[in-house]
Amino acid sequence: MRLINSPISQFDYKQHTFYVKRDDLLDPQFSGNKARKLAYYLENSLPHIDTLVSYGGSQSNLMYSLSCLAKLKQWNFIYYIKTLSTQAKSETSGNLTYSLQNGMQLIELKNDYNSFCDNLASTIKSNQLLIKQGGAQIEAEYGIQQLAHEIRAWAQQQNFQQLAIFIASGTGTSALYLQKHLPEFEVYTTNCVGSPEYLLKQFEALITTKQNKPNILVNDTYRFATPYAELYKTITDIQNTSQIEFDMVYDPIAWNILLNHLNKISSPILYIHCGGTIGNTTMLKRYKKILS
Ligand SMILES: *Cc1c(COP(=O)(O)O)cnc(C)c1O
Protein backbone atom coordinates (compact mmCIF):
# COMPACT_ATOMS: atom_id res chain seq x y z
CA MET A 1 0.00 0.00 0.00
CA ARG A 2 1.53 3.31 -1.07
CA LEU A 3 0.98 5.86 1.66
CA ILE A 4 3.98 8.20 1.29
CA ASN A 5 6.38 9.62 -1.31
CA SER A 6 3.89 10.77 -3.93
CA PRO A 7 5.37 12.17 -7.15
CA ILE A 8 5.24 15.80 -8.30
CA SER A 9 3.87 16.78 -11.73
CA GLN A 10 4.10 20.16 -13.41
CA PHE A 11 2.25 22.11 -16.07
CA ASP A 12 2.11 25.63 -17.46
CA TYR A 13 -1.08 27.69 -17.44
CA LYS A 14 -1.50 31.40 -18.18
CA GLN A 15 2.26 32.01 -18.12
CA HIS A 16 2.74 30.34 -14.76
CA THR A 17 4.33 27.04 -13.91
CA PHE A 18 2.33 25.00 -11.42
CA TYR A 19 3.80 22.05 -9.56
CA VAL A 20 1.32 19.50 -8.23
CA LYS A 21 2.04 17.17 -5.33
CA ARG A 22 0.21 14.06 -6.45
CA ASP A 23 -1.19 12.71 -3.20
CA ASP A 24 -4.12 11.55 -5.35
CA LEU A 25 -1.76 8.80 -6.54
CA LEU A 26 -1.39 7.34 -3.06
CA ASP A 27 -3.43 4.24 -2.24
CA PRO A 28 -6.98 4.69 -3.61
CA GLN A 29 -8.52 3.71 -0.26
CA PHE A 30 -6.61 6.47 1.51
CA SER A 31 -6.31 8.87 -1.32
CA GLY A 32 -4.90 12.34 -0.92
CA ASN A 33 -4.55 14.05 2.40
CA LYS A 34 -6.70 11.36 4.03
CA ALA A 35 -3.72 8.99 3.73
CA ARG A 36 -1.69 11.61 5.58
CA LYS A 37 -4.36 12.36 8.15
CA LEU A 38 -4.93 8.69 8.94
CA ALA A 39 -1.27 7.55 8.79
CA TYR A 40 -1.05 7.54 12.57
CA TYR A 41 -3.85 4.98 12.84
CA LEU A 42 -2.55 2.92 9.95
CA GLU A 43 0.93 2.61 11.44
CA ASN A 44 -0.04 2.02 15.06
CA SER A 45 -1.90 -1.01 16.27
CA LEU A 46 -4.64 -0.14 18.72
CA PRO A 47 -5.45 -3.54 20.24
CA HIS A 48 -8.05 -2.23 22.70
CA ILE A 49 -10.19 -0.76 19.89
CA ASP A 50 -12.93 -2.69 18.09
CA THR A 51 -15.21 0.13 16.97
CA LEU A 52 -14.58 3.32 15.05
CA VAL A 53 -17.04 6.19 15.50
CA SER A 54 -17.29 9.30 13.37
CA TYR A 55 -19.78 11.78 11.92
CA GLY A 56 -20.11 14.34 9.14
CA GLY A 57 -21.27 14.70 5.56
CA SER A 58 -22.88 11.84 3.66
CA GLN A 59 -20.48 12.16 0.71
CA SER A 60 -17.37 12.87 2.76
CA ASN A 61 -14.03 11.67 1.41
CA LEU A 62 -12.86 11.05 4.95
CA MET A 63 -15.89 8.82 5.64
CA TYR A 64 -14.85 6.56 2.79
CA SER A 65 -11.24 6.36 4.00
CA LEU A 66 -12.49 5.60 7.52
CA SER A 67 -14.59 2.75 6.14
CA CYS A 68 -11.43 1.34 4.53
CA LEU A 69 -9.47 1.80 7.77
CA ALA A 70 -12.17 -0.03 9.76
CA LYS A 71 -12.28 -2.85 7.23
CA LEU A 72 -8.50 -3.20 7.30
CA LYS A 73 -8.42 -3.24 11.11
CA GLN A 74 -11.54 -5.44 11.32
CA TRP A 75 -13.33 -2.82 13.40
CA ASN A 76 -17.01 -1.94 13.39
CA PHE A 77 -17.64 1.49 11.94
CA ILE A 78 -20.51 3.67 13.11
CA TYR A 79 -21.07 6.92 11.21
CA TYR A 80 -23.60 9.56 12.18
CA ILE A 81 -25.11 11.95 9.67
CA LYS A 82 -27.81 14.58 9.87
CA THR A 83 -30.07 13.53 7.00
CA LEU A 84 -29.78 11.54 3.85
CA SER A 85 -31.37 13.14 0.79
CA THR A 86 -33.43 11.00 -1.59
CA GLN A 87 -30.79 11.79 -4.21
CA ALA A 88 -28.06 10.36 -1.92
CA LYS A 89 -30.17 7.26 -1.21
CA SER A 90 -30.46 6.49 -4.90
CA GLU A 91 -26.73 6.74 -5.69
CA THR A 92 -25.05 3.58 -6.92
CA SER A 93 -21.48 4.89 -6.79
CA GLY A 94 -19.48 7.42 -4.82
CA ASN A 95 -18.28 7.66 -1.23
CA LEU A 96 -21.53 6.68 0.50
CA THR A 97 -22.14 3.60 -1.65
CA TYR A 98 -18.58 2.36 -1.25
CA SER A 99 -18.51 3.06 2.49
CA LEU A 100 -21.70 1.05 2.98
CA GLN A 101 -20.18 -1.75 0.93
CA ASN A 102 -17.26 -1.71 3.36
CA GLY A 103 -19.67 -2.42 6.22
CA MET A 104 -20.24 1.08 7.57
CA GLN A 105 -23.27 1.39 9.87
CA LEU A 106 -24.99 4.64 8.96
CA ILE A 107 -27.15 6.38 11.55
CA GLU A 108 -29.36 9.30 10.57
CA LEU A 109 -30.03 11.72 13.45
CA LYS A 110 -32.08 14.51 11.88
CA ASN A 111 -32.82 17.26 14.47
CA ASP A 112 -30.67 15.73 17.20
CA TYR A 113 -27.53 15.72 15.07
CA ASN A 114 -25.78 18.85 16.38
CA SER A 115 -26.32 18.27 20.09
CA PHE A 116 -25.58 14.56 19.73
CA CYS A 117 -22.26 15.15 17.99
CA ASP A 118 -21.27 17.89 20.44
CA ASN A 119 -21.63 15.37 23.26
CA LEU A 120 -20.28 12.37 21.40
CA ALA A 121 -16.79 12.51 22.95
CA SER A 122 -18.23 12.06 26.45
CA THR A 123 -20.08 8.88 25.43
CA ILE A 124 -17.10 7.10 23.88
CA LYS A 125 -16.16 3.82 25.59
CA SER A 126 -12.67 2.36 25.98
CA ASN A 127 -13.14 -0.03 23.05
CA GLN A 128 -14.18 2.81 20.75
CA LEU A 129 -12.13 5.26 18.75
CA LEU A 130 -13.71 8.61 17.90
CA ILE A 131 -12.43 10.46 14.87
CA LYS A 132 -13.91 13.94 14.65
CA GLN A 133 -15.63 15.33 11.58
CA GLY A 134 -13.09 15.76 8.81
CA GLY A 135 -10.36 14.20 10.97
CA ALA A 136 -9.68 17.52 12.69
CA GLN A 137 -7.52 16.22 15.50
CA ILE A 138 -3.92 16.11 16.65
CA GLU A 139 -3.23 12.61 15.35
CA ALA A 140 -3.41 14.08 11.83
CA GLU A 141 -0.14 15.93 12.47
CA TYR A 142 1.92 12.76 12.25
CA GLY A 143 1.18 12.11 8.57
CA ILE A 144 1.16 15.78 7.54
CA GLN A 145 4.68 16.08 8.98
CA GLN A 146 5.79 13.34 6.58
CA LEU A 147 4.21 15.31 3.71
CA ALA A 148 6.19 18.36 4.88
CA HIS A 149 9.43 16.35 4.81
CA GLU A 150 8.76 15.24 1.25
CA ILE A 151 8.09 18.82 0.15
CA ARG A 152 11.25 20.15 1.81
CA ALA A 153 13.41 17.46 0.20
CA TRP A 154 11.92 18.22 -3.22
CA ALA A 155 12.36 21.99 -2.83
CA GLN A 156 16.03 21.47 -1.94
CA GLN A 157 16.51 19.27 -4.97
CA GLN A 158 14.92 22.00 -7.14
CA ASN A 159 17.06 24.65 -5.48
CA PHE A 160 13.98 26.63 -4.48
CA GLN A 161 14.77 29.08 -1.66
CA GLN A 162 11.14 30.13 -1.62
CA LEU A 163 7.98 28.20 -2.22
CA ALA A 164 4.27 28.97 -2.07
CA ILE A 165 2.33 25.87 -1.10
CA PHE A 166 -1.38 25.89 -1.82
CA ILE A 167 -3.80 23.43 -0.24
CA ALA A 168 -7.61 23.56 -0.17
CA SER A 169 -9.17 23.64 3.30
CA GLY A 170 -12.14 21.86 4.74
CA THR A 171 -11.36 21.67 8.43
CA GLY A 172 -8.00 23.41 7.80
CA THR A 173 -6.15 20.64 9.63
CA SER A 174 -3.86 19.81 6.71
CA ALA A 175 -3.01 23.44 5.95
CA LEU A 176 -2.27 24.24 9.59
CA TYR A 177 0.07 21.31 10.21
CA LEU A 178 1.76 21.81 6.87
CA GLN A 179 2.60 25.41 7.79
CA LYS A 180 3.78 24.25 11.21
CA HIS A 181 6.27 21.83 9.69
CA LEU A 182 7.35 24.09 6.83
CA PRO A 183 8.01 27.36 8.65
CA GLU A 184 10.50 28.42 5.94
CA PHE A 185 7.77 28.47 3.27
CA GLU A 186 4.39 30.18 2.89
CA VAL A 187 1.32 27.97 2.99
CA TYR A 188 -1.76 29.41 1.25
CA THR A 189 -5.25 28.03 1.53
CA THR A 190 -8.87 28.97 0.96
CA ASN A 191 -12.02 28.26 2.92
CA CYS A 192 -13.95 25.76 0.80
CA VAL A 193 -16.22 24.86 3.74
CA GLY A 194 -17.67 27.65 5.90
CA SER A 195 -16.44 31.20 6.32
CA PRO A 196 -12.86 32.48 6.69
CA GLU A 197 -13.73 33.11 10.36
CA TYR A 198 -14.70 29.45 10.78
CA LEU A 199 -11.38 28.41 9.26
CA LEU A 200 -9.43 30.71 11.60
CA LYS A 201 -11.26 29.19 14.58
CA GLN A 202 -10.31 25.74 13.34
CA PHE A 203 -6.66 26.82 13.21
CA GLU A 204 -6.82 28.27 16.73
CA ALA A 205 -8.33 25.05 18.07
CA LEU A 206 -5.38 23.00 16.81
CA ILE A 207 -2.51 25.35 17.61
CA THR A 208 -0.49 24.13 20.61
CA THR A 209 2.84 25.88 20.12
CA LYS A 210 3.75 29.23 18.63
CA GLN A 211 3.50 28.94 14.86
CA ASN A 212 2.53 30.90 11.79
CA LYS A 213 -0.96 30.34 10.48
CA PRO A 214 -1.50 29.60 6.79
CA ASN A 215 -2.50 32.59 4.63
CA ILE A 216 -6.20 32.44 3.88
CA LEU A 217 -7.13 33.58 0.39
CA VAL A 218 -10.72 34.54 1.12
CA ASN A 219 -13.57 32.72 -0.56
CA ASP A 220 -16.77 34.65 0.03
CA THR A 221 -18.48 33.57 -3.16
CA TYR A 222 -18.70 29.80 -3.44
CA ARG A 223 -20.63 27.50 -1.14
CA PHE A 224 -19.33 24.05 -0.42
CA ALA A 225 -20.40 21.20 -2.70
CA THR A 226 -22.48 23.55 -4.83
CA PRO A 227 -22.06 23.58 -8.61
CA TYR A 228 -21.24 26.91 -10.32
CA ALA A 229 -20.85 27.29 -14.09
CA GLU A 230 -17.69 29.42 -13.78
CA LEU A 231 -16.05 26.88 -11.48
CA TYR A 232 -16.77 24.17 -14.00
CA LYS A 233 -15.00 26.24 -16.63
CA THR A 234 -11.97 26.79 -14.39
CA ILE A 235 -11.56 23.16 -13.41
CA THR A 236 -12.11 21.94 -16.98
CA ASP A 237 -9.40 24.32 -18.23
CA ILE A 238 -7.02 23.15 -15.52
CA GLN A 239 -7.77 19.49 -16.14
CA ASN A 240 -7.36 19.80 -19.89
CA THR A 241 -4.08 21.67 -19.57
CA SER A 242 -2.57 19.54 -16.82
CA GLN A 243 -4.04 16.19 -17.88
CA ILE A 244 -4.67 15.60 -14.18
CA GLU A 245 -8.08 14.69 -12.79
CA PHE A 246 -8.96 16.85 -9.78
CA ASP A 247 -11.65 16.54 -7.14
CA MET A 248 -14.94 18.25 -8.14
CA VAL A 249 -15.86 19.52 -4.68
CA TYR A 250 -12.81 21.28 -3.25
CA ASP A 251 -10.56 21.77 -6.27
CA PRO A 252 -12.85 23.92 -8.49
CA ILE A 253 -13.11 26.49 -5.66
CA ALA A 254 -9.44 26.14 -4.78
CA TRP A 255 -8.15 26.65 -8.33
CA ASN A 256 -10.52 29.53 -8.97
CA ILE A 257 -9.43 31.38 -5.82
CA LEU A 258 -5.75 30.61 -6.41
CA LEU A 259 -5.85 31.85 -10.02
CA ASN A 260 -7.50 35.07 -8.83
CA HIS A 261 -4.68 35.74 -6.36
CA LEU A 262 -1.65 34.97 -8.52
CA ASN A 263 -0.57 38.62 -8.44
CA LYS A 264 0.00 38.23 -4.68
CA ILE A 265 2.34 35.26 -5.04
CA SER A 266 5.84 35.57 -6.48
CA SER A 267 7.37 32.23 -5.41
CA PRO A 268 7.05 28.96 -7.35
CA ILE A 269 3.67 27.37 -6.57
CA LEU A 270 3.18 23.83 -5.36
CA TYR A 271 -0.48 22.78 -5.35
CA ILE A 272 -1.28 19.87 -3.05
CA HIS A 273 -3.67 17.46 -4.78
CA CYS A 274 -5.73 16.10 -1.89
CA GLY A 275 -7.31 13.22 -3.85
CA GLY A 276 -11.05 12.75 -3.54
CA THR A 277 -11.70 11.91 -7.18
CA ILE A 278 -13.73 8.87 -6.15
CA GLY A 279 -16.60 11.25 -5.34
CA ASN A 280 -16.53 12.87 -8.79
CA THR A 281 -19.29 10.80 -10.37
CA THR A 282 -21.88 12.07 -7.88
CA MET A 283 -20.68 15.69 -8.05
CA LEU A 284 -20.50 15.64 -11.87
CA LYS A 285 -24.18 14.64 -12.03
CA ARG A 286 -25.04 17.77 -10.06
CA TYR A 287 -22.88 19.86 -12.39
CA LYS A 288 -24.63 18.38 -15.44
CA LYS A 289 -27.97 19.56 -14.04
CA ILE A 290 -26.99 23.23 -13.85
CA LEU A 291 -25.08 23.18 -17.12
CA SER A 292 -27.82 21.69 -19.30
C1 LIG B 1 -10.50 16.39 2.99
C2 LIG B 1 -10.15 17.17 1.79
C3 LIG B 1 -9.65 18.49 1.88
C4 LIG B 1 -9.58 19.26 3.19
O1 LIG B 1 -8.71 18.79 4.17
P1 LIG B 1 -8.71 19.47 5.60
O2 LIG B 1 -7.53 18.91 6.31
O3 LIG B 1 -9.99 19.07 6.28
O4 LIG B 1 -8.66 20.94 5.45
C5 LIG B 1 -9.29 19.13 0.70
N1 LIG B 1 -9.42 18.53 -0.50
C6 LIG B 1 -9.91 17.28 -0.61
C7 LIG B 1 -10.03 16.69 -1.96
C8 LIG B 1 -10.28 16.55 0.52
O5 LIG B 1 -10.77 15.31 0.39
PDBQT file of the ligand as one rigid body, heavy atoms in Angstrom, charges set to zero:
ROOT
HETATM    1  C1  LIG A 301     -10.499  16.393   2.989  1.00  0.00    +0.000 C 
HETATM    2  C2  LIG A 301     -10.148  17.170   1.792  1.00  0.00    +0.000 A 
HETATM    3  C3  LIG A 301      -9.651  18.487   1.880  1.00  0.00    +0.000 A 
HETATM    4  C4  LIG A 301      -9.585  19.259   3.193  1.00  0.00    +0.000 C 
HETATM    5  O1  LIG A 301      -8.710  18.789   4.168  1.00  0.00    +0.000 OA
HETATM    6  P1  LIG A 301      -8.710  19.472   5.605  1.00  0.00    +0.000 P 
HETATM    7  O2  LIG A 301      -7.532  18.907   6.311  1.00  0.00    +0.000 OA
HETATM    8  O3  LIG A 301      -9.987  19.069   6.281  1.00  0.00    +0.000 OA
HETATM    9  O4  LIG A 301      -8.657  20.944   5.451  1.00  0.00    +0.000 OA
HETATM   10  C5  LIG A 301      -9.292  19.127   0.703  1.00  0.00    +0.000 A 
HETATM   11  N1  LIG A 301      -9.417  18.529  -0.497  1.00  0.00    +0.000 NA
HETATM   12  C6  LIG A 301      -9.907  17.278  -0.610  1.00  0.00    +0.000 A 
HETATM   13  C7  LIG A 301     -10.033  16.691  -1.962  1.00  0.00    +0.000 C 
HETATM   14  C8  LIG A 301     -10.284  16.555   0.524  1.00  0.00    +0.000 A 
HETATM   15  O5  LIG A 301     -10.775  15.313   0.387  1.00  0.00    +0.000 OA
ENDROOT
TORSDOF 0
